[in-house]
């Protein structure tokens, strides 16, 4: 999961890709994101 450093919105990589197919916040479009640990036992693919 990722957290936007501007608005604080937390989202999954899939959610982000569904919105933009790009590396930015689905809510505000900010491009600086912090990677956070997901509760789901799921492997995150490298970009
Ligand atoms: Zn944001």
mmCIF file of the protein (N, C-alpha, C, O) and its ligand, coordinates in Angstrom:
data_MODEL
# 
_entry.id   MODEL 
# 
loop_
_entity.id 
_entity.type 
_entity.pdbx_number_of_molecules 
1 polymer     1 
2 non-polymer 1 
# 
_entity_poly.entity_id                      1 
_entity_poly.type                           'polypeptide(L)' 
_entity_poly.nstd_linkage                   no 
_entity_poly.nstd_monomer                   no 
_entity_poly.pdbx_seq_one_letter_code       
;(UNK)(UNK)(UNK)(UNK)(UNK)(UNK)(UNK)(UNK)(UNK)(UNK)(UNK)(UNK)(UNK)(UNK)(UNK)(UNK)
(UNK)(UNK)(UNK)(UNK)(UNK)(UNK)(UNK)(UNK)(UNK)(UNK)(UNK)(UNK)(UNK)(UNK)(UNK)(UNK)
(UNK)(UNK)(UNK)(UNK)(UNK)(UNK)(UNK)(UNK)(UNK)(UNK)(UNK)(UNK)(UNK)(UNK)(UNK)
;
_entity_poly.pdbx_seq_one_letter_code_can   XXXXXXXXXXXXXXXXXXXXXXXXXXXXXXXXXXXXXXXXXXXXXXX 
_entity_poly.pdbx_strand_id                 A 
# 
loop_
_entity_poly_seq.entity_id 
_entity_poly_seq.num 
_entity_poly_seq.mon_id 
_entity_poly_seq.hetero 
1 1  UNK n 
1 2  UNK n 
1 3  UNK n 
1 4  UNK n 
1 5  UNK n 
1 6  UNK n 
1 7  UNK n 
1 8  UNK n 
1 9  UNK n 
1 10 UNK n 
1 11 UNK n 
1 12 UNK n 
1 13 UNK n 
1 14 UNK n 
1 15 UNK n 
1 16 UNK n 
1 17 UNK n 
1 18 UNK n 
1 19 UNK n 
1 20 UNK n 
1 21 UNK n 
1 22 UNK n 
1 23 UNK n 
1 24 UNK n 
1 25 UNK n 
1 26 UNK n 
1 27 UNK n 
1 28 UNK n 
1 29 UNK n 
1 30 UNK n 
1 31 UNK n 
1 32 UNK n 
1 33 UNK n 
1 34 UNK n 
1 35 UNK n 
1 36 UNK n 
1 37 UNK n 
1 38 UNK n 
1 39 UNK n 
1 40 UNK n 
1 41 UNK n 
1 42 UNK n 
1 43 UNK n 
1 44 UNK n 
1 45 UNK n 
1 46 UNK n 
1 47 UNK n 
# 
loop_
_struct_asym.id 
_struct_asym.entity_id 
A 1 
B 2 
# 
loop_
_chem_comp.id 
_chem_comp.type 
_chem_comp.mon_nstd_flag 
UNK 'L-peptide linking' . 
ZN  non-polymer         . 
# 
_pdbx_entity_nonpoly.entity_id   2 
_pdbx_entity_nonpoly.name        ? 
_pdbx_entity_nonpoly.comp_id     ZN 
# 
_pdbx_nonpoly_scheme.asym_id         B 
_pdbx_nonpoly_scheme.entity_id       2 
_pdbx_nonpoly_scheme.mon_id          ZN 
_pdbx_nonpoly_scheme.ndb_seq_num     1 
_pdbx_nonpoly_scheme.pdb_seq_num     101 
_pdbx_nonpoly_scheme.auth_seq_num    101 
_pdbx_nonpoly_scheme.pdb_mon_id      ZN 
_pdbx_nonpoly_scheme.auth_mon_id     ZN 
_pdbx_nonpoly_scheme.pdb_strand_id   A 
_pdbx_nonpoly_scheme.pdb_ins_code    . 
# 
loop_
_atom_site.group_PDB 
_atom_site.id 
_atom_site.type_symbol 
_atom_site.label_atom_id 
_atom_site.label_alt_id 
_atom_site.label_comp_id 
_atom_site.label_asym_id 
_atom_site.label_entity_id 
_atom_site.label_seq_id 
_atom_site.pdbx_PDB_ins_code 
_atom_site.Cartn_x 
_atom_site.Cartn_y 
_atom_site.Cartn_z 
_atom_site.occupancy 
_atom_site.B_iso_or_equiv 
_atom_site.pdbx_formal_charge 
_atom_site.auth_seq_id 
_atom_site.auth_comp_id 
_atom_site.auth_asym_id 
_atom_site.auth_atom_id 
_atom_site.pdbx_PDB_model_num 
ATOM   1   N  N  . UNK A 1 1  ? 0.840  -1.201  0.000   1.00 0.00 ? 1   UNK A N  1 
ATOM   2   C  CA . UNK A 1 1  ? 0.000  0.000   0.000   1.00 0.00 ? 1   UNK A CA 1 
ATOM   3   C  C  . UNK A 1 1  ? 0.871  1.245   0.000   1.00 0.00 ? 1   UNK A C  1 
ATOM   4   O  O  . UNK A 1 1  ? 2.050  1.200   0.351   1.00 0.00 ? 1   UNK A O  1 
ATOM   5   N  N  . UNK A 1 2  ? 0.274  2.341   -0.396  1.00 0.00 ? 2   UNK A N  1 
ATOM   6   C  CA . UNK A 1 2  ? 1.006  3.594   -0.471  1.00 0.00 ? 2   UNK A CA 1 
ATOM   7   C  C  . UNK A 1 2  ? 0.229  4.689   0.246   1.00 0.00 ? 2   UNK A C  1 
ATOM   8   O  O  . UNK A 1 2  ? -0.999 4.658   0.323   1.00 0.00 ? 2   UNK A O  1 
ATOM   9   N  N  . UNK A 1 3  ? 0.972  5.654   0.766   1.00 0.00 ? 3   UNK A N  1 
ATOM   10  C  CA . UNK A 1 3  ? 0.350  6.791   1.426   1.00 0.00 ? 3   UNK A CA 1 
ATOM   11  C  C  . UNK A 1 3  ? 0.841  8.068   0.759   1.00 0.00 ? 3   UNK A C  1 
ATOM   12  O  O  . UNK A 1 3  ? 2.041  8.271   0.574   1.00 0.00 ? 3   UNK A O  1 
ATOM   13  N  N  . UNK A 1 4  ? -0.105 8.915   0.406   1.00 0.00 ? 4   UNK A N  1 
ATOM   14  C  CA . UNK A 1 4  ? 0.223  10.204  -0.183  1.00 0.00 ? 4   UNK A CA 1 
ATOM   15  C  C  . UNK A 1 4  ? 0.800  11.128  0.891   1.00 0.00 ? 4   UNK A C  1 
ATOM   16  O  O  . UNK A 1 4  ? 0.242  11.246  1.982   1.00 0.00 ? 4   UNK A O  1 
ATOM   17  N  N  . UNK A 1 5  ? 1.905  11.773  0.579   1.00 0.00 ? 5   UNK A N  1 
ATOM   18  C  CA . UNK A 1 5  ? 2.541  12.650  1.559   1.00 0.00 ? 5   UNK A CA 1 
ATOM   19  C  C  . UNK A 1 5  ? 1.903  14.036  1.600   1.00 0.00 ? 5   UNK A C  1 
ATOM   20  O  O  . UNK A 1 5  ? 2.256  14.844  2.459   1.00 0.00 ? 5   UNK A O  1 
ATOM   21  N  N  . UNK A 1 6  ? 0.995  14.322  0.714   1.00 0.00 ? 6   UNK A N  1 
ATOM   22  C  CA . UNK A 1 6  ? 0.313  15.612  0.746   1.00 0.00 ? 6   UNK A CA 1 
ATOM   23  C  C  . UNK A 1 6  ? -1.025 15.518  1.474   1.00 0.00 ? 6   UNK A C  1 
ATOM   24  O  O  . UNK A 1 6  ? -1.267 16.263  2.424   1.00 0.00 ? 6   UNK A O  1 
ATOM   25  N  N  . UNK A 1 7  ? -1.908 14.594  1.030   1.00 0.00 ? 7   UNK A N  1 
ATOM   26  C  CA . UNK A 1 7  ? -3.249 14.537  1.619   1.00 0.00 ? 7   UNK A CA 1 
ATOM   27  C  C  . UNK A 1 7  ? -3.394 13.404  2.633   1.00 0.00 ? 7   UNK A C  1 
ATOM   28  O  O  . UNK A 1 7  ? -4.390 13.347  3.355   1.00 0.00 ? 7   UNK A O  1 
ATOM   29  N  N  . UNK A 1 8  ? -2.412 12.501  2.696   1.00 0.00 ? 8   UNK A N  1 
ATOM   30  C  CA . UNK A 1 8  ? -2.455 11.421  3.673   1.00 0.00 ? 8   UNK A CA 1 
ATOM   31  C  C  . UNK A 1 8  ? -3.324 10.239  3.282   1.00 0.00 ? 8   UNK A C  1 
ATOM   32  O  O  . UNK A 1 8  ? -3.519 9.319   4.076   1.00 0.00 ? 8   UNK A O  1 
ATOM   33  N  N  . UNK A 1 9  ? -3.837 10.259  2.087   1.00 0.00 ? 9   UNK A N  1 
ATOM   34  C  CA . UNK A 1 9  ? -4.688 9.178   1.607   1.00 0.00 ? 9   UNK A CA 1 
ATOM   35  C  C  . UNK A 1 9  ? -3.872 7.896   1.440   1.00 0.00 ? 9   UNK A C  1 
ATOM   36  O  O  . UNK A 1 9  ? -2.778 7.911   0.877   1.00 0.00 ? 9   UNK A O  1 
ATOM   37  N  N  . UNK A 1 10 ? -4.426 6.782   1.940   1.00 0.00 ? 10  UNK A N  1 
ATOM   38  C  CA . UNK A 1 10 ? -3.753 5.490   1.836   1.00 0.00 ? 10  UNK A CA 1 
ATOM   39  C  C  . UNK A 1 10 ? -4.503 4.632   0.827   1.00 0.00 ? 10  UNK A C  1 
ATOM   40  O  O  . UNK A 1 10 ? -5.731 4.547   0.860   1.00 0.00 ? 10  UNK A O  1 
ATOM   41  N  N  . UNK A 1 11 ? -3.765 4.007   -0.057  1.00 0.00 ? 11  UNK A N  1 
ATOM   42  C  CA . UNK A 1 11 ? -4.409 3.256   -1.131  1.00 0.00 ? 11  UNK A CA 1 
ATOM   43  C  C  . UNK A 1 11 ? -3.500 2.138   -1.596  1.00 0.00 ? 11  UNK A C  1 
ATOM   44  O  O  . UNK A 1 11 ? -2.309 2.118   -1.284  1.00 0.00 ? 11  UNK A O  1 
ATOM   45  N  N  . UNK A 1 12 ? -4.069 1.210   -2.342  1.00 0.00 ? 12  UNK A N  1 
ATOM   46  C  CA . UNK A 1 12 ? -3.288 0.100   -2.877  1.00 0.00 ? 12  UNK A CA 1 
ATOM   47  C  C  . UNK A 1 12 ? -2.732 0.463   -4.250  1.00 0.00 ? 12  UNK A C  1 
ATOM   48  O  O  . UNK A 1 12 ? -3.197 1.392   -4.911  1.00 0.00 ? 12  UNK A O  1 
ATOM   49  N  N  . UNK A 1 13 ? -1.736 -0.290  -4.647  1.00 0.00 ? 13  UNK A N  1 
ATOM   50  C  CA . UNK A 1 13 ? -1.175 -0.082  -5.974  1.00 0.00 ? 13  UNK A CA 1 
ATOM   51  C  C  . UNK A 1 13 ? -2.222 -0.331  -7.051  1.00 0.00 ? 13  UNK A C  1 
ATOM   52  O  O  . UNK A 1 13 ? -2.261 0.355   -8.072  1.00 0.00 ? 13  UNK A O  1 
ATOM   53  N  N  . UNK A 1 14 ? -3.085 -1.344  -6.798  1.00 0.00 ? 14  UNK A N  1 
ATOM   54  C  CA . UNK A 1 14 ? -4.132 -1.654  -7.764  1.00 0.00 ? 14  UNK A CA 1 
ATOM   55  C  C  . UNK A 1 14 ? -5.110 -0.491  -7.921  1.00 0.00 ? 14  UNK A C  1 
ATOM   56  O  O  . UNK A 1 14 ? -5.527 -0.145  -9.026  1.00 0.00 ? 14  UNK A O  1 
ATOM   57  N  N  . UNK A 1 15 ? -5.461 0.101   -6.778  1.00 0.00 ? 15  UNK A N  1 
ATOM   58  C  CA . UNK A 1 15 ? -6.376 1.241   -6.825  1.00 0.00 ? 15  UNK A CA 1 
ATOM   59  C  C  . UNK A 1 15 ? -5.765 2.387   -7.628  1.00 0.00 ? 15  UNK A C  1 
ATOM   60  O  O  . UNK A 1 15 ? -6.434 3.032   -8.436  1.00 0.00 ? 15  UNK A O  1 
ATOM   61  N  N  . UNK A 1 16 ? -4.491 2.621   -7.387  1.00 0.00 ? 16  UNK A N  1 
ATOM   62  C  CA . UNK A 1 16 ? -3.792 3.678   -8.117  1.00 0.00 ? 16  UNK A CA 1 
ATOM   63  C  C  . UNK A 1 16 ? -3.785 3.388   -9.608  1.00 0.00 ? 16  UNK A C  1 
ATOM   64  O  O  . UNK A 1 16 ? -4.010 4.283   -10.423 1.00 0.00 ? 16  UNK A O  1 
ATOM   65  N  N  . UNK A 1 17 ? -3.525 2.132   -9.964  1.00 0.00 ? 17  UNK A N  1 
ATOM   66  C  CA . UNK A 1 17 ? -3.469 1.767   -11.376 1.00 0.00 ? 17  UNK A CA 1 
ATOM   67  C  C  . UNK A 1 17 ? -4.842 1.853   -12.031 1.00 0.00 ? 17  UNK A C  1 
ATOM   68  O  O  . UNK A 1 17 ? -4.956 2.204   -13.205 1.00 0.00 ? 17  UNK A O  1 
ATOM   69  N  N  . UNK A 1 18 ? -5.895 1.526   -11.256 1.00 0.00 ? 18  UNK A N  1 
ATOM   70  C  CA . UNK A 1 18 ? -7.249 1.619   -11.788 1.00 0.00 ? 18  UNK A CA 1 
ATOM   71  C  C  . UNK A 1 18 ? -7.601 3.062   -12.131 1.00 0.00 ? 18  UNK A C  1 
ATOM   72  O  O  . UNK A 1 18 ? -8.357 3.327   -13.065 1.00 0.00 ? 18  UNK A O  1 
ATOM   73  N  N  . UNK A 1 19 ? -7.039 3.988   -11.359 1.00 0.00 ? 19  UNK A N  1 
ATOM   74  C  CA . UNK A 1 19 ? -7.330 5.401   -11.604 1.00 0.00 ? 19  UNK A CA 1 
ATOM   75  C  C  . UNK A 1 19 ? -6.518 5.962   -12.760 1.00 0.00 ? 19  UNK A C  1 
ATOM   76  O  O  . UNK A 1 19 ? -7.064 6.542   -13.698 1.00 0.00 ? 19  UNK A O  1 
ATOM   77  N  N  . UNK A 1 20 ? -5.211 5.781   -12.678 1.00 0.00 ? 20  UNK A N  1 
ATOM   78  C  CA . UNK A 1 20 ? -4.338 6.523   -13.584 1.00 0.00 ? 20  UNK A CA 1 
ATOM   79  C  C  . UNK A 1 20 ? -3.424 5.662   -14.431 1.00 0.00 ? 20  UNK A C  1 
ATOM   80  O  O  . UNK A 1 20 ? -2.932 6.115   -15.464 1.00 0.00 ? 20  UNK A O  1 
ATOM   81  N  N  . UNK A 1 21 ? -3.187 4.415   -14.009 1.00 0.00 ? 21  UNK A N  1 
ATOM   82  C  CA . UNK A 1 21 ? -2.099 3.626   -14.574 1.00 0.00 ? 21  UNK A CA 1 
ATOM   83  C  C  . UNK A 1 21 ? -0.812 4.434   -14.487 1.00 0.00 ? 21  UNK A C  1 
ATOM   84  O  O  . UNK A 1 21 ? -0.008 4.445   -15.419 1.00 0.00 ? 21  UNK A O  1 
ATOM   85  N  N  . UNK A 1 22 ? -0.631 5.093   -13.383 1.00 0.00 ? 22  UNK A N  1 
ATOM   86  C  CA . UNK A 1 22 ? 0.529  5.955   -13.180 1.00 0.00 ? 22  UNK A CA 1 
ATOM   87  C  C  . UNK A 1 22 ? 0.838  5.989   -11.683 1.00 0.00 ? 22  UNK A C  1 
ATOM   88  O  O  . UNK A 1 22 ? 0.023  5.569   -10.862 1.00 0.00 ? 22  UNK A O  1 
ATOM   89  N  N  . UNK A 1 23 ? 2.012  6.488   -11.343 1.00 0.00 ? 23  UNK A N  1 
ATOM   90  C  CA . UNK A 1 23 ? 2.440  6.460   -9.959  1.00 0.00 ? 23  UNK A CA 1 
ATOM   91  C  C  . UNK A 1 23 ? 2.121  7.786   -9.281  1.00 0.00 ? 23  UNK A C  1 
ATOM   92  O  O  . UNK A 1 23 ? 2.986  8.649   -9.135  1.00 0.00 ? 23  UNK A O  1 
ATOM   93  N  N  . UNK A 1 24 ? 0.856  7.932   -8.866  1.00 0.00 ? 24  UNK A N  1 
ATOM   94  C  CA . UNK A 1 24 ? 0.474  9.136   -8.138  1.00 0.00 ? 24  UNK A CA 1 
ATOM   95  C  C  . UNK A 1 24 ? -0.801 8.895   -7.345  1.00 0.00 ? 24  UNK A C  1 
ATOM   96  O  O  . UNK A 1 24 ? -1.495 7.897   -7.542  1.00 0.00 ? 24  UNK A O  1 
ATOM   97  N  N  . UNK A 1 25 ? -1.095 9.826   -6.445  1.00 0.00 ? 25  UNK A N  1 
ATOM   98  C  CA . UNK A 1 25 ? -2.230 9.698   -5.541  1.00 0.00 ? 25  UNK A CA 1 
ATOM   99  C  C  . UNK A 1 25 ? -3.565 9.733   -6.292  1.00 0.00 ? 25  UNK A C  1 
ATOM   100 O  O  . UNK A 1 25 ? -3.802 10.647  -7.082  1.00 0.00 ? 25  UNK A O  1 
ATOM   101 N  N  . UNK A 1 26 ? -4.444 8.740   -6.051  1.00 0.00 ? 26  UNK A N  1 
ATOM   102 C  CA . UNK A 1 26 ? -5.759 8.710   -6.705  1.00 0.00 ? 26  UNK A CA 1 
ATOM   103 C  C  . UNK A 1 26 ? -6.654 9.865   -6.282  1.00 0.00 ? 26  UNK A C  1 
ATOM   104 O  O  . UNK A 1 26 ? -7.582 10.223  -7.007  1.00 0.00 ? 26  UNK A O  1 
ATOM   105 N  N  . UNK A 1 27 ? -6.395 10.441  -5.142  1.00 0.00 ? 27  UNK A N  1 
ATOM   106 C  CA . UNK A 1 27 ? -7.257 11.504  -4.636  1.00 0.00 ? 27  UNK A CA 1 
ATOM   107 C  C  . UNK A 1 27 ? -6.815 12.881  -5.112  1.00 0.00 ? 27  UNK A C  1 
ATOM   108 O  O  . UNK A 1 27 ? -7.626 13.659  -5.616  1.00 0.00 ? 27  UNK A O  1 
ATOM   109 N  N  . UNK A 1 28 ? -5.539 13.179  -4.953  1.00 0.00 ? 28  UNK A N  1 
ATOM   110 C  CA . UNK A 1 28 ? -5.092 14.539  -5.264  1.00 0.00 ? 28  UNK A CA 1 
ATOM   111 C  C  . UNK A 1 28 ? -4.073 14.618  -6.393  1.00 0.00 ? 28  UNK A C  1 
ATOM   112 O  O  . UNK A 1 28 ? -3.748 15.708  -6.863  1.00 0.00 ? 28  UNK A O  1 
ATOM   113 N  N  . UNK A 1 29 ? -3.564 13.458  -6.834  1.00 0.00 ? 29  UNK A N  1 
ATOM   114 C  CA . UNK A 1 29 ? -2.639 13.462  -7.950  1.00 0.00 ? 29  UNK A CA 1 
ATOM   115 C  C  . UNK A 1 29 ? -1.198 13.764  -7.592  1.00 0.00 ? 29  UNK A C  1 
ATOM   116 O  O  . UNK A 1 29 ? -0.343 13.886  -8.469  1.00 0.00 ? 29  UNK A O  1 
ATOM   117 N  N  . UNK A 1 30 ? -0.933 13.883  -6.299  1.00 0.00 ? 30  UNK A N  1 
ATOM   118 C  CA . UNK A 1 30 ? 0.433  14.149  -5.850  1.00 0.00 ? 30  UNK A CA 1 
ATOM   119 C  C  . UNK A 1 30 ? 1.335  12.966  -6.165  1.00 0.00 ? 30  UNK A C  1 
ATOM   120 O  O  . UNK A 1 30 ? 0.903  11.817  -6.078  1.00 0.00 ? 30  UNK A O  1 
ATOM   121 N  N  . UNK A 1 31 ? 2.571  13.233  -6.528  1.00 0.00 ? 31  UNK A N  1 
ATOM   122 C  CA . UNK A 1 31 ? 3.445  12.164  -7.013  1.00 0.00 ? 31  UNK A CA 1 
ATOM   123 C  C  . UNK A 1 31 ? 4.444  11.651  -5.985  1.00 0.00 ? 31  UNK A C  1 
ATOM   124 O  O  . UNK A 1 31 ? 5.188  10.713  -6.269  1.00 0.00 ? 31  UNK A O  1 
ATOM   125 N  N  . UNK A 1 32 ? 4.475  12.244  -4.805  1.00 0.00 ? 32  UNK A N  1 
ATOM   126 C  CA . UNK A 1 32 ? 5.412  11.754  -3.789  1.00 0.00 ? 32  UNK A CA 1 
ATOM   127 C  C  . UNK A 1 32 ? 4.647  10.889  -2.800  1.00 0.00 ? 32  UNK A C  1 
ATOM   128 O  O  . UNK A 1 32 ? 3.840  11.386  -2.013  1.00 0.00 ? 32  UNK A O  1 
ATOM   129 N  N  . UNK A 1 33 ? 4.912  9.583   -2.851  1.00 0.00 ? 33  UNK A N  1 
ATOM   130 C  CA . UNK A 1 33 ? 4.170  8.608   -2.072  1.00 0.00 ? 33  UNK A CA 1 
ATOM   131 C  C  . UNK A 1 33 ? 5.097  7.829   -1.160  1.00 0.00 ? 33  UNK A C  1 
ATOM   132 O  O  . UNK A 1 33 ? 6.248  7.561   -1.503  1.00 0.00 ? 33  UNK A O  1 
ATOM   133 N  N  . UNK A 1 34 ? 4.583  7.469   0.007   1.00 0.00 ? 34  UNK A N  1 
ATOM   134 C  CA . UNK A 1 34 ? 5.337  6.644   0.929   1.00 0.00 ? 34  UNK A CA 1 
ATOM   135 C  C  . UNK A 1 34 ? 4.788  5.229   0.908   1.00 0.00 ? 34  UNK A C  1 
ATOM   136 O  O  . UNK A 1 34 ? 3.578  5.022   1.005   1.00 0.00 ? 34  UNK A O  1 
ATOM   137 N  N  . UNK A 1 35 ? 5.670  4.268   0.783   1.00 0.00 ? 35  UNK A N  1 
ATOM   138 C  CA . UNK A 1 35 ? 5.239  2.881   0.777   1.00 0.00 ? 35  UNK A CA 1 
ATOM   139 C  C  . UNK A 1 35 ? 4.976  2.439   2.217   1.00 0.00 ? 35  UNK A C  1 
ATOM   140 O  O  . UNK A 1 35 ? 5.821  2.633   3.091   1.00 0.00 ? 35  UNK A O  1 
ATOM   141 N  N  . UNK A 1 36 ? 3.815  1.850   2.464   1.00 0.00 ? 36  UNK A N  1 
ATOM   142 C  CA . UNK A 1 36 ? 3.477  1.377   3.799   1.00 0.00 ? 36  UNK A CA 1 
ATOM   143 C  C  . UNK A 1 36 ? 3.157  -0.112  3.757   1.00 0.00 ? 36  UNK A C  1 
ATOM   144 O  O  . UNK A 1 36 ? 2.771  -0.656  2.722   1.00 0.00 ? 36  UNK A O  1 
ATOM   145 N  N  . UNK A 1 37 ? 3.327  -0.752  4.907   1.00 0.00 ? 37  UNK A N  1 
ATOM   146 C  CA . UNK A 1 37 ? 3.098  -2.194  4.979   1.00 0.00 ? 37  UNK A CA 1 
ATOM   147 C  C  . UNK A 1 37 ? 1.617  -2.522  4.884   1.00 0.00 ? 37  UNK A C  1 
ATOM   148 O  O  . UNK A 1 37 ? 0.789  -1.947  5.590   1.00 0.00 ? 37  UNK A O  1 
ATOM   149 N  N  . UNK A 1 38 ? 1.304  -3.446  4.006   1.00 0.00 ? 38  UNK A N  1 
ATOM   150 C  CA . UNK A 1 38 ? -0.073 -3.873  3.834   1.00 0.00 ? 38  UNK A CA 1 
ATOM   151 C  C  . UNK A 1 38 ? -0.448 -4.945  4.847   1.00 0.00 ? 38  UNK A C  1 
ATOM   152 O  O  . UNK A 1 38 ? 0.391  -5.744  5.260   1.00 0.00 ? 38  UNK A O  1 
ATOM   153 N  N  . UNK A 1 39 ? -1.703 -4.954  5.238   1.00 0.00 ? 39  UNK A N  1 
ATOM   154 C  CA . UNK A 1 39 ? -2.189 -6.007  6.131   1.00 0.00 ? 39  UNK A CA 1 
ATOM   155 C  C  . UNK A 1 39 ? -2.413 -7.305  5.367   1.00 0.00 ? 39  UNK A C  1 
ATOM   156 O  O  . UNK A 1 39 ? -2.460 -8.382  5.962   1.00 0.00 ? 39  UNK A O  1 
ATOM   157 N  N  . UNK A 1 40 ? -2.547 -7.202  4.081   1.00 0.00 ? 40  UNK A N  1 
ATOM   158 C  CA . UNK A 1 40 ? -2.809 -8.367  3.263   1.00 0.00 ? 40  UNK A CA 1 
ATOM   159 C  C  . UNK A 1 40 ? -1.511 -9.127  2.989   1.00 0.00 ? 40  UNK A C  1 
ATOM   160 O  O  . UNK A 1 40 ? -0.476 -8.522  2.709   1.00 0.00 ? 40  UNK A O  1 
ATOM   161 N  N  . UNK A 1 41 ? -1.576 -10.465 3.071   1.00 0.00 ? 41  UNK A N  1 
ATOM   162 C  CA . UNK A 1 41 ? -0.395 -11.269 2.763   1.00 0.00 ? 41  UNK A CA 1 
ATOM   163 C  C  . UNK A 1 41 ? -0.191 -11.367 1.258   1.00 0.00 ? 41  UNK A C  1 
ATOM   164 O  O  . UNK A 1 41 ? -0.369 -12.426 0.655   1.00 0.00 ? 41  UNK A O  1 
ATOM   165 N  N  . UNK A 1 42 ? 0.177  -10.265 0.680   1.00 0.00 ? 42  UNK A N  1 
ATOM   166 C  CA . UNK A 1 42 ? 0.258  -10.205 -0.774  1.00 0.00 ? 42  UNK A CA 1 
ATOM   167 C  C  . UNK A 1 42 ? 1.608  -9.630  -1.195  1.00 0.00 ? 42  UNK A C  1 
ATOM   168 O  O  . UNK A 1 42 ? 2.128  -8.709  -0.565  1.00 0.00 ? 42  UNK A O  1 
ATOM   169 N  N  . UNK A 1 43 ? 2.147  -10.171 -2.235  1.00 0.00 ? 43  UNK A N  1 
ATOM   170 C  CA . UNK A 1 43 ? 3.438  -9.685  -2.734  1.00 0.00 ? 43  UNK A CA 1 
ATOM   171 C  C  . UNK A 1 43 ? 3.219  -8.446  -3.584  1.00 0.00 ? 43  UNK A C  1 
ATOM   172 O  O  . UNK A 1 43 ? 2.353  -8.414  -4.458  1.00 0.00 ? 43  UNK A O  1 
ATOM   173 N  N  . UNK A 1 44 ? 4.013  -7.438  -3.312  1.00 0.00 ? 44  UNK A N  1 
ATOM   174 C  CA . UNK A 1 44 ? 3.944  -6.223  -4.112  1.00 0.00 ? 44  UNK A CA 1 
ATOM   175 C  C  . UNK A 1 44 ? 4.989  -6.291  -5.214  1.00 0.00 ? 44  UNK A C  1 
ATOM   176 O  O  . UNK A 1 44 ? 6.177  -6.485  -4.957  1.00 0.00 ? 44  UNK A O  1 
ATOM   177 N  N  . UNK A 1 45 ? 4.531  -6.132  -6.419  1.00 0.00 ? 45  UNK A N  1 
ATOM   178 C  CA . UNK A 1 45 ? 5.448  -6.194  -7.541  1.00 0.00 ? 45  UNK A CA 1 
ATOM   179 C  C  . UNK A 1 45 ? 6.330  -4.957  -7.588  1.00 0.00 ? 45  UNK A C  1 
ATOM   180 O  O  . UNK A 1 45 ? 5.895  -3.849  -7.275  1.00 0.00 ? 45  UNK A O  1 
ATOM   181 N  N  . UNK A 1 46 ? 7.557  -5.167  -7.980  1.00 0.00 ? 46  UNK A N  1 
ATOM   182 C  CA . UNK A 1 46 ? 8.467  -4.042  -8.156  1.00 0.00 ? 46  UNK A CA 1 
ATOM   183 C  C  . UNK A 1 46 ? 8.028  -3.230  -9.366  1.00 0.00 ? 46  UNK A C  1 
ATOM   184 O  O  . UNK A 1 46 ? 7.472  -3.765  -10.326 1.00 0.00 ? 46  UNK A O  1 
ATOM   185 N  N  . UNK A 1 47 ? 8.281  -1.957  -9.304  1.00 0.00 ? 47  UNK A N  1 
ATOM   186 C  CA . UNK A 1 47 ? 7.883  -1.076  -10.410 1.00 0.00 ? 47  UNK A CA 1 
ATOM   187 C  C  . UNK A 1 47 ? 8.922  -1.179  -11.536 1.00 0.00 ? 47  UNK A C  1 
ATOM   188 O  O  . UNK A 1 47 ? 8.784  -0.520  -12.566 1.00 0.00 ? 47  UNK A O  1 
HETATM 189 ZN ZN . ZN  B 2 .  ? -2.965 12.773  -2.161  1.00 0.00 ? 101 ZN  A ZN 1 
# 
